[in-house]
Amino acid sequence: MQKLPQILFLSYIALFIALGIAPYSREVWYAENIPIVGIAIILFILYINGVRFSNASYIFMSALLFLHTIGGYYTFGRVPFDFVTNFFGFERNHYDRIAHVTVGFYAYPLIEYMEARGIITKRWVNYVLGLSFIMAIAAGYEILEWIFAITSDPSAGIAFLGSQGDVWDAQKDMLADTMGAGGAIFFYHIFQRIRLK
């Protein structure tokens, strides 16, 4: 479907505008959306400059944009996710963990880009680099969250962290990012084998 990237981008813009109206906390909304808008702008610039990805890549990349925009509106701990929490008997809202998994999905387009351009010719090296890149981004983001939490209004900082009282939240978030990357790499490998057949 040739128009899928445009459809996903326009859908993101519509969601961003709709959820920019009266969010739970405007300060948290800014903090959560600034990096996501940055990603969307980078993808838009790449697209108009002829750097194109597969539809699978655009689907993987848009998952983070959509989920994070929703989380920014409610704050992650307040997203209506009770049906999952109650079904599994969790003590906390795990919506933020799902969103963290989608961070790892960016390993897919990274690997696709490097392989398509012959930057790295050994696939296993490409996979290790994709996984390592996501892990580094995950750690860097957790550090930025910590800095925001200690320098902002205390209630906004806690809402931005979304830790919900879990002292291991940052480590679990990084694990979720890494698991998302592992899943993306698995799907990339499977899709490439199917394509070659």
matplotlib code that plots the C-alpha trace (Angstrom):
import matplotlib.pyplot as plt

x = [0.0, 1.9, 0.0, 0.4, 3.1, 1.0, -2.1, -0.1, 1.4, -2.0, -3.5, -0.8, -1.3, -5.1, -4.4, -1.9, -4.2, -7.2, -5.2, -3.5, -6.9, -7.1, -4.6, -4.5, -1.3, 0.0, 3.5, 3.6, 2.0, 4.8, 7.5, 6.0, 5.2, 8.4, 10.6, 7.7, 7.1, 10.8, 10.7, 7.7, 9.5, 12.6, 10.6, 8.8, 12.0, 13.5, 10.4, 10.3, 14.0, 13.5, 14.6, 11.8, 11.2, 9.0, 5.4, 6.3, 8.9, 6.3, 3.8, 6.4, 7.6, 4.0, 3.2, 5.4, 4.0, 0.4, 0.9, 3.1, 0.7, -2.1, 0.1, 1.0, -2.7, -3.6, -0.1, 1.0, -0.2, -3.7, -4.3, -7.6, -6.0, -8.0, -9.2, -5.6, -4.7, -7.7, -7.5, -3.9, -4.3, -1.6, -1.2, -0.2, -1.1, 1.3, 0.4, 3.8, 5.5, 3.6, 4.7, 8.3, 8.2, 7.4, 10.6, 12.4, 10.5, 12.8, 15.4, 13.5, 13.9, 17.4, 18.4, 16.4, 18.2, 21.7, 21.1, 19.5, 22.4, 25.1, 26.4, 26.8, 27.0, 26.9, 23.3, 24.2, 26.4, 23.4, 21.2, 23.6, 24.0, 20.2, 19.8, 22.7, 21.3, 17.9, 19.5, 21.6, 18.5, 16.6, 19.3, 19.7, 15.9, 15.7, 18.4, 16.5, 13.4, 15.3, 16.7, 13.2, 11.7, 14.2, 14.1, 10.4, 7.4, 7.4, 3.9, 4.7, 8.0, 6.4, 3.7, 6.3, 8.3, 5.2, 6.9, 3.7, 5.8, 8.0, 11.6, 12.8, 10.7, 13.6, 15.3, 12.0, 11.4, 14.8, 14.1, 10.8, 12.6, 15.2, 12.4, 10.7, 14.0, 14.4, 10.9, 11.5, 14.7, 12.9, 10.2, 12.8, 14.6, 11.4, 10.2, 13.6, 13.5, 10.0, 11.1, 14.1, 11.9]
y = [0.0, 3.0, 5.6, 4.0, 6.3, 9.4, 7.8, 7.0, 10.5, 12.2, 10.0, 10.9, 14.6, 14.2, 12.3, 14.9, 17.8, 16.0, 15.0, 18.4, 19.8, 19.8, 17.1, 16.0, 17.9, 20.4, 20.2, 16.4, 16.7, 18.9, 16.7, 13.5, 15.0, 17.0, 13.9, 12.2, 15.3, 15.3, 11.8, 12.5, 15.6, 13.5, 10.8, 13.5, 15.1, 11.8, 10.9, 14.1, 13.8, 10.3, 8.1, 5.6, 2.6, -0.5, -0.4, -2.8, -0.2, 2.6, 0.5, -0.4, 3.2, 4.7, 2.4, 4.5, 7.8, 6.8, 5.2, 7.9, 10.6, 8.9, 8.5, 12.2, 13.2, 11.1, 10.8, 7.2, 6.0, 7.3, 5.9, 3.8, 0.4, -1.3, -4.1, -5.4, -4.6, -6.5, -9.3, -10.2, -9.2, -6.5, -4.1, -1.2, 0.2, -1.3, 0.9, 2.6, -0.8, -1.5, 1.9, 1.1, -2.1, 0.0, 2.0, -1.2, -1.4, 1.2, -1.5, -2.8, 0.4, 0.9, -2.6, -2.2, 1.1, -0.2, -3.4, -1.8, 0.6, -2.0, -0.1, -3.3, -6.5, -9.1, -9.5, -10.7, -7.5, -5.5, -7.2, -6.6, -3.0, -2.5, -4.0, -2.0, 1.2, 0.7, -0.2, 3.0, 5.1, 3.4, 4.2, 7.8, 8.4, 7.1, 9.5, 12.4, 11.3, 11.4, 14.9, 16.1, 14.6, 16.2, 19.6, 20.1, 20.4, 17.3, 16.1, 16.6, 14.9, 11.8, 11.8, 12.0, 9.1, 7.0, 4.8, 4.3, 3.6, 0.9, 1.5, -0.7, 1.2, 2.5, -0.9, -2.5, 0.2, -0.5, -4.2, -3.5, -1.4, -4.2, -6.8, -4.7, -4.5, -8.3, -8.8, -6.3, -8.1, -11.5, -10.2, -8.6, -11.9, -13.8, -11.3, -11.4, -15.2, -15.1, -12.4, -14.4, -17.5]
z = [0.0, -1.3, 0.7, 4.1, 5.3, 4.5, 6.1, 9.3, 9.4, 9.0, 11.6, 14.0, 13.4, 14.0, 17.2, 18.4, 17.8, 19.4, 22.5, 22.7, 23.9, 27.7, 28.7, 32.3, 32.9, 30.4, 31.7, 31.4, 28.0, 26.8, 28.3, 26.8, 23.3, 22.6, 21.8, 19.9, 17.7, 17.1, 15.9, 13.6, 12.1, 11.5, 9.7, 7.7, 6.6, 5.7, 3.7, 1.7, 1.0, -0.5, 2.4, 2.4, 4.6, 4.1, 5.2, 8.0, 9.2, 9.2, 11.1, 13.7, 14.0, 14.2, 17.2, 19.5, 18.1, 18.8, 22.2, 23.5, 22.4, 24.3, 27.3, 27.2, 27.3, 30.3, 31.9, 31.6, 35.0, 34.3, 30.8, 30.9, 30.8, 33.6, 31.4, 31.0, 34.6, 36.0, 33.5, 34.5, 38.1, 38.0, 40.8, 38.5, 35.1, 32.6, 29.6, 29.9, 29.6, 26.3, 25.1, 26.0, 24.0, 21.0, 21.5, 20.6, 17.4, 15.9, 15.6, 12.6, 10.4, 11.6, 10.5, 7.2, 6.4, 7.1, 5.2, 2.2, 1.8, 2.4, 5.4, 7.3, 5.2, 8.0, 9.2, 12.7, 13.2, 12.0, 14.5, 17.4, 16.4, 16.2, 19.7, 21.1, 19.7, 21.3, 24.6, 24.5, 23.7, 26.5, 29.1, 27.8, 28.0, 31.6, 32.6, 30.9, 32.8, 36.0, 35.3, 34.5, 37.6, 40.0, 38.3, 37.6, 39.8, 42.0, 41.0, 37.3, 37.7, 39.3, 36.6, 33.9, 35.3, 35.5, 38.1, 40.1, 43.2, 41.5, 42.6, 39.6, 37.1, 35.1, 34.8, 33.8, 31.2, 29.7, 29.6, 27.8, 25.2, 24.8, 24.5, 21.8, 19.9, 20.2, 18.8, 16.0, 15.0, 15.1, 12.7, 10.5, 10.2, 9.5, 6.9, 5.1, 4.9, 3.5, 1.0, -0.2, -0.7]

ax = plt.figure().add_subplot(projection="3d")
ax.plot(x, y, z, "-o")
ax.set_aspect("equal")
plt.show()
